[in-house]
Amino acid sequence: MSRPAGALGDGHDLSERARRYANDVISGDRWPLTAAHVDLDRVTFETSTRMRRTHGVCVGDGDGNCTVRLSARTDERGGPDAIRETVRHELVHVWQVQSADVRVGHGPSFERWVDPLELSGRCSRHYDVTPADYAYRFHCANCGFIGGRYRRCRTVRAAVDGRLRCRQCESTAVDVRGEGGDVLTAADLE
C-alpha cells in the first residue's frame, strides 16, 4: 500500500489515523469532498494533548498549506466516530483555505458541506464535560456545581469578588474552586 497523502507533524498514533481517514474521505466514493477540492499533500496532521475546548482546528499559512490539529481528549473520550466527524469538519476548512474567494469559517461556504458530509455543524458535543475538566469551577451554595472556565477570565474574577450570580437561582453565594478543590480568593488570582 502506498503512503497516504499528507504529512505527519508528530509521531502520535491519532495523527496517523487522521491522515489515513482523510485520505479515505478524499479518495473514496462515500463523501462528495474529493481531491478536486482538497490537496492533501499540502496538509500536515498533528495531535494536541493540550486542547481542551475544541475537537480540532485547521490553521492555514496563507499559501494553501494547512495544519489539521486534533484533540487527543476527543479521541480518548469521544471515540473513533467523534474523530472521523472532526476530520471531515476540518477538511472543509482545508477546502476553504485552499480555495480562492472562499471565506474561512462556519458561514455559507461551510454550511453547504454540513449535510453531504454528515456533520453536526459548527460545534459538536462528542462527550460530556465534567467539573474536573475546568481549571476554575463555580459552586453555588444553593445549587452545587453550576459551571466552570478553562482559563482565568472576567467571569472568574467576578465570582471571586462576589459579583457573580447563579443563573439557576440568582444567588450571589457563588465561590470559585481551583483544580485542587480549594476556594479561591482575590489573592490567589494575583
Secondary structure, DSSP 8 states (H G I E B T S, - for coil): ----SSEESS--HHHHHHHHHHHHHHHSSSSS--TTT--GGGEEEEEESS--S-SEEEEE-SSS-EEEEEEHHHHHHHHHHHHHHHHHHHHHHHHHHHSTT---SSSHHHHHHHTTTT---S----S---GGG-SEEEEETTTEEEEEESS--HHHHHHHTT----TTT--S-EEEE-TTS-B--GGGG-
